[in-house]
Amino acid sequence: MEKFIISIDLDGTTLNKKGKLSLLTTLGLKHLLENGHYVIINTGRPYQGISEFVKKLHLFNYPLICSNGECIYYLSRNYEIVKSYPNFIDNDSLVKLFTNLKDKLIYSYFQGEKDAYFFNKPLIPDYFIHEAKGVNLEEIFSFENLKDIIGGSFALKKEYADWFEKNYKKGKFDFLNLTHWDNDNQGNCYYDFAACNVNKKTTLDKLAQKLKIKEDHILAFGDELNDVPMIVGYKNGYLMDSSRLKDHPFVNIDKDKIIPYHHDKNGLIKFLFKHYRFLF
């Protein structure tokens, strides 16, 4: 049997509503691994936030794509980095941008290859903060000492939203790949950022080349804006039925790429077993 890559986003795609891997999903993914296929976690979470899934699927010394494609990691059984392939952001440009944005920010989060940095930490959502052995989580009050950053996220005050978006469209921040999430009900806007031309698909492409897997042997599953490059970019890219993107005004995904299964009801494995049974 020829090998396939099954690229899985976690939250809203593979995990149930409790944020866990169900027994059926775990058994199905393990069976794919036992058959020699590559089950690649491809998540927006930093590597510190996926240790329980690495353990459950026994993905030690195995490629993991984290932080929206910003890095490929291999972790030991102690969850320490064995090797990594980071996509660093141009440091001078990053420091200059965030120094200029300082008074316009609600908060910002910066993911290093290993450590993480937080500006206005009390305002940062808990899901950005992942503790792990040997990882430094540092609150910062300026940006001059940032270095070796692979990505992150920030929230911008509503009065600067239009200004930022206009400048972004003019190419003033083109050293970054920005994902603009929906504004909140106060009008504040939220962005994830990575190095220019880096996303979940570009990094998966590099990994597939390394593993010698053909593009039509890549199956990719996701549910959010950061998954769109994979969903539309691969012949076998799929959006979960439970995703809000089905009705998103600025995202156009073909109906045949929307699978009629819910992430909370083992939808990923049910779809794979029905339409790609030969992999099992």
C-alpha positions as CSV (number, residue, x, y, z in Angstrom):
1,M,0.0,0.0,0.0
2,E,1.3,3.5,-0.9
3,K,1.7,5.8,2.0
4,F,-0.5,8.8,2.6
5,I,-0.3,11.8,4.9
6,I,-3.4,12.6,7.0
7,S,-3.0,16.1,8.2
8,I,-5.2,16.9,11.1
9,D,-6.0,20.2,12.8
10,L,-6.9,19.6,16.4
11,D,-9.5,22.0,17.9
12,G,-12.8,21.9,16.1
13,T,-11.6,19.1,13.7
14,T,-10.2,16.1,15.5
15,L,-10.9,16.8,19.2
16,N,-14.4,16.6,20.7
17,K,-16.1,19.6,22.4
18,K,-14.2,18.8,25.6
19,G,-10.9,19.2,23.8
20,K,-10.1,15.5,23.9
21,L,-9.3,12.6,21.5
22,S,-12.2,10.2,21.7
23,L,-11.5,6.4,22.0
24,L,-12.8,5.8,18.5
25,T,-10.8,8.6,17.0
26,T,-7.7,7.5,18.9
27,L,-8.0,3.8,17.7
28,G,-8.7,4.9,14.1
29,L,-5.6,7.2,14.0
30,K,-3.4,4.5,15.6
31,H,-4.6,2.0,13.0
32,L,-3.6,4.4,10.2
33,L,-0.1,4.8,11.8
34,E,0.3,1.0,12.2
35,N,-0.5,0.7,8.4
36,G,2.5,3.0,7.7
37,H,0.7,6.2,6.9
38,Y,1.7,9.6,8.4
39,V,-0.8,11.1,10.8
40,I,0.5,14.7,11.0
41,I,-0.8,17.0,13.7
42,N,-1.0,20.4,12.0
43,T,-2.2,22.9,14.6
44,G,-2.2,26.5,15.6
45,R,-1.2,25.5,19.1
46,P,2.5,25.7,20.1
47,Y,4.2,22.4,20.7
48,Q,3.8,22.9,24.5
49,G,0.0,22.6,24.0
50,I,-0.1,19.2,22.3
51,S,1.8,16.9,24.7
52,E,-1.3,14.8,25.7
53,F,-2.1,14.0,22.1
54,V,1.6,13.1,21.3
55,K,1.5,10.7,24.2
56,K,-1.9,9.2,23.3
57,L,-0.9,8.6,19.7
58,H,2.7,7.7,20.6
59,L,4.1,10.4,18.2
60,F,7.5,10.7,19.9
61,N,10.4,11.5,17.5
62,Y,7.8,12.1,14.9
63,P,7.1,15.2,12.8
64,L,4.5,17.7,14.3
65,I,3.5,21.0,12.7
66,C,2.7,23.6,15.2
67,S,1.9,27.3,15.5
68,N,0.1,27.5,12.1
69,G,3.0,26.1,10.2
70,E,5.7,28.1,11.8
71,C,7.7,25.1,12.9
72,I,8.1,21.4,12.5
73,Y,9.1,19.7,15.8
74,Y,10.2,16.3,16.8
75,L,9.8,15.6,20.6
76,S,11.3,13.1,22.8
77,R,9.4,11.0,25.4
78,N,10.3,13.8,27.9
79,Y,8.5,16.3,25.5
80,E,11.8,18.0,24.9
81,I,12.7,19.1,21.3
82,V,14.9,16.5,19.5
83,K,15.0,18.6,16.4
84,S,13.1,21.4,14.8
85,Y,12.7,23.3,11.5
86,P,11.6,26.9,12.3
87,N,10.5,29.7,10.0
88,F,11.9,32.8,11.7
89,I,10.4,36.2,11.1
90,D,12.6,39.1,10.1
91,N,13.6,40.4,13.5
92,D,14.3,44.1,12.7
93,S,11.0,44.5,10.9
94,L,9.1,42.7,13.7
95,V,10.6,44.9,16.5
96,K,10.0,48.1,14.4
97,L,6.4,47.2,13.7
98,F,5.4,46.3,17.3
99,T,7.3,49.3,18.7
100,N,5.1,51.5,16.5
101,L,2.0,49.5,17.5
102,K,2.7,49.6,21.2
103,D,0.0,52.1,22.2
104,K,-2.5,50.6,19.8
105,L,-2.4,47.1,21.2
106,I,-4.7,45.4,23.6
107,Y,-2.1,42.6,23.9
108,S,0.4,40.7,21.9
109,Y,1.9,37.2,22.2
110,F,5.1,36.1,20.6
111,Q,6.1,32.4,20.1
112,G,9.8,31.7,20.0
113,E,11.1,28.4,18.8
114,K,10.9,27.3,22.4
115,D,10.0,30.2,24.7
116,A,7.1,32.6,24.6
117,Y,6.7,36.3,25.4
118,F,3.6,38.2,26.5
119,F,2.8,42.0,26.2
120,N,0.0,43.0,28.5
121,K,-0.1,39.5,29.8
122,P,-3.2,39.9,32.1
123,L,-5.3,40.6,29.0
124,I,-4.1,37.5,27.1
125,P,-6.5,34.6,26.8
126,D,-5.5,31.5,28.8
127,Y,-5.3,29.3,25.6
128,F,-2.1,31.1,24.6
129,I,-0.3,30.2,27.8
130,H,1.2,26.7,27.8
131,E,3.7,25.7,30.5
132,A,6.2,23.0,29.8
133,K,9.5,21.7,31.2
134,G,12.4,24.0,30.3
135,V,10.2,26.6,28.6
136,N,10.4,30.3,29.5
137,L,7.2,32.2,29.6
138,E,8.2,35.9,29.9
139,E,6.1,39.0,30.4
140,I,7.6,41.9,28.4
141,F,7.0,45.6,28.5
142,S,8.8,46.6,25.3
143,F,9.9,44.8,22.1
144,E,13.6,45.7,21.7
145,N,14.9,42.4,23.0
146,L,12.7,40.1,20.9
147,K,14.6,37.6,18.8
148,D,14.1,34.3,17.0
149,I,10.3,34.7,16.8
150,I,8.4,32.2,14.6
151,G,4.9,33.7,15.1
152,G,2.2,34.8,17.5
153,S,-1.0,36.8,17.9
154,F,-2.2,40.3,18.8
155,A,-5.3,42.2,19.5
156,L,-5.7,45.8,18.2
157,K,-7.9,48.5,19.7
158,K,-11.0,49.2,17.5
159,E,-10.0,52.8,16.7
160,Y,-6.9,51.5,14.8
161,A,-8.6,48.6,13.0
162,D,-9.3,50.4,9.7
163,W,-5.9,52.1,9.8
164,F,-4.1,48.8,10.2
165,E,-6.1,47.0,7.6
166,K,-5.5,49.8,5.0
167,N,-1.7,49.7,5.6
168,Y,-1.7,45.9,5.4
169,K,-3.4,45.9,2.0
170,K,-0.8,48.5,0.8
171,G,1.9,45.9,1.6
172,K,3.4,47.8,4.6
173,F,3.6,44.6,6.7
174,D,4.5,42.2,3.9
175,F,7.2,40.5,5.9
176,L,4.4,38.8,7.7
177,N,1.6,36.4,6.8
178,L,-1.4,37.7,8.7
179,T,-4.6,35.9,9.5
180,H,-7.3,38.4,10.4
181,W,-9.9,36.8,12.7
182,D,-13.3,38.3,13.2
183,N,-13.6,41.5,15.2
184,D,-15.3,41.2,18.6
185,N,-18.5,42.9,19.5
186,Q,-16.6,46.0,20.7
187,G,-14.9,46.3,17.3
188,N,-11.4,45.3,18.4
189,C,-9.6,43.2,15.8
190,Y,-7.5,40.1,16.2
191,Y,-4.6,38.7,14.1
192,D,-2.3,35.7,14.1
193,F,1.0,36.3,12.4
194,A,3.8,34.2,10.9
195,A,6.7,34.7,8.6
196,C,5.9,35.8,5.1
197,N,4.5,33.0,2.9
198,V,4.3,30.6,5.8
199,N,1.1,28.8,6.7
200,K,0.0,25.2,7.5
201,K,0.1,24.2,3.8
202,T,3.5,25.6,2.9
203,T,5.1,23.8,5.8
204,L,3.2,20.6,5.1
205,D,4.4,20.8,1.5
206,K,8.0,20.8,2.7
207,L,7.4,17.9,5.1
208,A,5.7,15.9,2.3
209,Q,8.7,16.5,0.1
210,K,11.0,15.3,2.9
211,L,8.8,12.2,3.4
212,K,8.5,11.6,-0.4
213,I,4.7,11.7,-0.3
214,K,2.9,12.9,-3.5
215,E,0.5,15.8,-3.3
216,D,-2.5,13.7,-4.3
217,H,-1.7,11.4,-1.3
218,I,-2.2,14.2,1.2
219,L,-5.5,14.4,3.0
220,A,-5.9,17.6,5.0
221,F,-8.7,18.4,7.5
222,G,-9.5,21.7,9.2
223,D,-12.3,24.0,10.4
224,E,-10.9,27.6,10.7
225,L,-9.3,30.4,8.7
226,N,-5.8,29.2,9.4
227,D,-6.8,25.9,7.7
228,V,-8.1,27.5,4.5
229,P,-4.8,27.3,2.5
230,M,-4.8,23.5,3.0
231,I,-8.5,23.0,2.3
232,V,-8.5,24.9,-0.9
233,G,-4.9,24.1,-1.9
234,Y,-5.1,20.3,-1.8
235,K,-7.3,18.2,-4.0
236,N,-8.1,16.2,-0.8
237,G,-8.6,19.1,1.5
238,Y,-11.7,19.1,3.7
239,L,-13.7,21.4,5.9
240,M,-15.7,20.0,8.9
241,D,-19.4,20.4,8.7
242,S,-19.4,22.0,12.1
243,S,-17.2,24.9,10.9
244,R,-18.5,28.4,10.9
245,L,-16.7,28.9,7.6
246,K,-19.5,27.3,5.7
247,D,-21.3,30.6,5.8
248,H,-18.4,33.0,6.1
249,P,-18.9,36.0,3.8
250,F,-15.3,36.2,2.6
251,V,-14.4,32.5,2.4
252,N,-15.5,30.5,-0.6
253,I,-15.0,26.7,-0.2
254,D,-16.5,24.3,-2.7
255,K,-19.4,22.3,-1.3
256,D,-17.7,19.0,-2.2
257,K,-14.9,19.9,0.2
258,I,-17.4,20.2,3.1
259,I,-17.7,16.9,4.8
260,P,-21.1,16.2,6.5
261,Y,-19.7,15.1,9.8
262,H,-19.3,16.8,13.2
263,H,-16.0,16.9,15.1
264,D,-17.8,16.1,18.3
265,K,-19.2,12.8,16.9
266,N,-16.0,11.2,15.6
267,G,-16.6,12.9,12.2
268,L,-13.0,12.7,11.0
269,I,-12.7,9.0,11.5
270,K,-16.2,8.3,10.2
271,F,-15.4,10.2,7.0
272,L,-12.0,8.5,6.5
273,F,-13.5,5.0,7.0
274,K,-16.3,5.7,4.6
275,H,-14.4,7.4,1.8
276,Y,-10.8,6.2,2.3
277,R,-11.4,2.7,3.7
278,F,-8.5,1.3,1.8
279,L,-6.1,3.2,4.1
280,F,-7.2,1.0,7.0
